[in-house]
Amino acid sequence: MKNWKKLLACLLVGLMALTVFTACDASVGAPMSPKRSDAESAKALCDKFKMTYNVEMTYNEDLSEKAYSIANWVAGTSVSCSTNANKTELYRVGNANNEARAFLKEENYAAAFENLSMGTFGLNDFVPGFDIKTAEWSSKDDSITFVLPKDGTYPEAMTKAAKGKTKLGVAYVVKDGVSYAVVLFG
């Protein structure tokens, strides 16, 4: 009888351990969430820009914290987020008042993002490496759309933003197990 109890106890411990490991998998049924970059992912991005575009980039922790604030804002309202069919882009639609839209038009991203309640950004010493689309000024539509690329893709907005820059920061939005990059260049 003691052997059966020991065997049952071992099976239960094994089952609990298996449950813990499968619960850590963020690929299925997990809510959308922000994720900070790690040194490896940031270095890979720096290396990609050096190798492909001959642009020397260095990782910047301050820019990564700003990118994380944006990722947190994007993940904060999953109701207004969607991906395209191939999961190559994540669209986050929100509202922007005229002041935020004016700051975006002036490329004063720090003030625009602060106005959108993303956090404190301080100096306007960065440009986003993702598309930001706003409705036309003549329209009554006050929507703003952030288009985040899937990690490992380098859309035109990202390569254009990188020109003349030497620092980058990155964070991610994870939705349905897919990471979308929030990249800032300074």
C-alpha positions as CSV (number, residue, x, y, z in Angstrom):
1,M,0.0,0.0,0.0
2,K,2.9,2.4,0.8
3,N,4.3,1.8,-2.7
4,W,1.0,2.8,-4.3
5,K,0.9,6.0,-2.3
6,K,4.4,6.8,-3.3
7,L,3.7,6.1,-7.0
8,L,0.5,8.2,-6.8
9,A,2.4,11.0,-5.2
10,C,5.1,10.9,-7.9
11,L,2.4,10.9,-10.6
12,L,0.7,13.9,-9.1
13,V,4.0,15.8,-8.8
14,G,4.8,15.0,-12.4
15,L,1.3,16.1,-13.5
16,M,1.7,19.4,-11.6
17,A,5.1,20.0,-13.1
18,L,3.7,19.4,-16.6
19,T,0.8,21.8,-15.9
20,V,3.2,24.5,-14.9
21,F,5.3,24.1,-18.0
22,T,2.3,24.2,-20.4
23,A,0.8,27.2,-18.6
24,C,4.0,29.1,-19.4
25,D,3.3,28.8,-23.1
26,A,2.0,32.2,-24.3
27,S,1.1,31.0,-27.7
28,V,-2.5,29.9,-27.2
29,G,-5.3,31.7,-25.6
30,A,-3.1,34.2,-23.7
31,P,-4.2,37.8,-23.5
32,M,-2.3,40.4,-25.4
33,S,0.5,41.8,-23.4
34,P,3.5,44.1,-23.6
35,K,7.0,42.6,-23.3
36,R,10.3,44.3,-22.7
37,S,13.2,43.5,-25.0
38,D,16.1,41.5,-23.8
39,A,19.7,42.0,-24.7
40,E,19.7,39.3,-27.3
41,S,16.6,40.6,-29.2
42,A,18.0,44.2,-29.2
43,K,21.4,43.1,-30.4
44,A,19.8,41.1,-33.2
45,L,18.0,44.2,-34.4
46,C,21.1,46.3,-34.2
47,D,23.1,43.7,-36.1
48,K,20.3,43.5,-38.8
49,F,20.5,47.2,-39.4
50,K,24.3,47.1,-39.6
51,M,24.4,44.1,-41.9
52,T,21.5,45.0,-44.2
53,Y,21.4,48.8,-44.2
54,N,25.0,49.6,-43.2
55,V,23.7,51.6,-40.3
56,E,25.7,51.4,-37.0
57,M,23.1,51.1,-34.2
58,T,23.5,50.7,-30.5
59,Y,20.9,49.6,-28.0
60,N,19.5,52.3,-25.8
61,E,17.7,51.4,-22.6
62,D,15.9,54.8,-22.3
63,L,14.4,54.3,-25.8
64,S,13.5,50.8,-24.9
65,E,11.6,52.0,-21.8
66,K,9.7,54.5,-24.0
67,A,9.0,51.7,-26.5
68,Y,7.6,49.6,-23.6
69,S,5.3,52.5,-22.6
70,I,3.9,52.4,-26.2
71,A,3.6,48.6,-26.1
72,N,1.8,48.8,-22.8
73,W,-0.7,51.3,-24.3
74,V,-1.2,49.2,-27.4
75,A,-1.8,46.1,-25.3
76,G,-4.1,47.9,-22.9
77,T,-7.2,47.8,-25.0
78,S,-7.3,44.6,-27.0
79,V,-10.8,45.3,-28.2
80,S,-9.4,47.8,-30.7
81,C,-6.5,45.7,-31.9
82,S,-6.5,43.3,-34.9
83,T,-3.9,41.6,-37.0
84,N,-3.8,41.1,-40.8
85,A,-4.5,37.7,-42.2
86,N,-0.9,36.7,-42.3
87,K,-0.2,38.1,-38.8
88,T,2.6,40.3,-40.2
89,E,1.1,43.5,-38.7
90,L,-0.9,44.5,-35.6
91,Y,-3.2,47.4,-35.9
92,R,-4.1,49.4,-32.8
93,V,-6.9,51.9,-33.3
94,G,-7.5,54.7,-30.8
95,N,-8.7,58.2,-30.6
96,A,-6.5,61.3,-30.9
97,N,-7.6,64.8,-30.2
98,N,-6.6,67.7,-32.4
99,E,-3.6,68.6,-30.1
100,A,-2.1,65.0,-30.4
101,R,-2.7,65.0,-34.2
102,A,-1.0,68.4,-34.5
103,F,2.0,67.1,-32.5
104,L,2.2,64.1,-34.8
105,K,2.1,66.3,-37.9
106,E,5.0,68.3,-36.4
107,E,6.8,65.0,-35.7
108,N,6.9,65.9,-32.0
109,Y,6.3,62.3,-31.0
110,A,7.1,62.7,-27.3
111,A,4.4,65.4,-26.8
112,A,1.9,63.4,-29.0
113,F,2.4,60.2,-27.1
114,E,2.1,62.0,-23.7
115,N,-1.1,63.6,-25.0
116,L,-2.4,60.2,-25.8
117,S,-1.8,59.2,-22.1
118,M,1.0,56.7,-22.9
119,G,3.3,58.0,-20.1
120,T,6.1,60.5,-19.8
121,F,8.4,60.7,-22.7
122,G,10.5,63.8,-21.9
123,L,12.6,65.2,-24.8
124,N,11.5,64.6,-28.4
125,D,14.7,62.8,-29.2
126,F,13.3,59.8,-31.1
127,V,11.2,58.7,-34.1
128,P,9.0,55.6,-34.2
129,G,9.9,52.8,-36.5
130,F,6.3,51.9,-37.2
131,D,3.5,53.5,-39.2
132,I,1.1,55.9,-37.5
133,K,-2.0,56.9,-39.5
134,T,-4.5,59.6,-38.6
135,A,-7.7,60.6,-40.3
136,E,-7.7,63.6,-42.5
137,W,-8.0,67.0,-40.8
138,S,-11.2,67.8,-42.6
139,S,-12.9,64.6,-41.4
140,K,-14.8,64.3,-38.1
141,D,-13.0,61.0,-37.5
142,D,-10.5,61.4,-34.7
143,S,-9.0,57.9,-35.1
144,I,-5.3,57.1,-34.9
145,T,-3.9,53.8,-36.0
146,F,-0.6,52.3,-35.0
147,V,0.7,49.6,-37.4
148,L,3.2,47.4,-35.6
149,P,5.3,45.0,-37.7
150,K,5.8,41.4,-36.7
151,D,9.1,40.9,-35.0
152,G,11.8,40.0,-37.6
153,T,10.2,42.1,-40.4
154,Y,11.5,45.5,-41.5
155,P,8.9,47.6,-43.2
156,E,9.6,50.8,-45.0
157,A,8.6,52.9,-42.0
158,M,11.3,51.3,-39.9
159,T,14.1,51.5,-42.4
160,K,13.2,55.2,-43.2
161,A,13.1,56.1,-39.5
162,A,16.5,54.5,-39.0
163,K,18.3,56.8,-41.5
164,G,20.7,59.1,-39.7
165,K,20.0,57.5,-36.3
166,T,22.5,55.7,-34.1
167,K,20.4,54.4,-31.2
168,L,17.4,52.1,-31.0
169,G,15.1,50.9,-28.3
170,V,12.6,48.1,-28.7
171,A,9.7,46.4,-26.9
172,Y,7.0,44.0,-28.1
173,V,3.3,43.5,-28.0
174,V,2.5,39.8,-27.9
175,K,-0.8,38.7,-29.3
176,D,-1.8,35.1,-30.0
177,G,1.8,34.0,-29.5
178,V,3.1,36.4,-32.1
179,S,5.5,39.3,-31.2
180,Y,5.0,42.7,-32.8
181,A,7.9,45.2,-32.5
182,V,7.7,48.7,-31.1
183,V,11.0,50.2,-32.3
184,L,12.1,53.7,-31.6
185,F,15.2,55.3,-33.1
186,G,17.3,58.2,-31.7
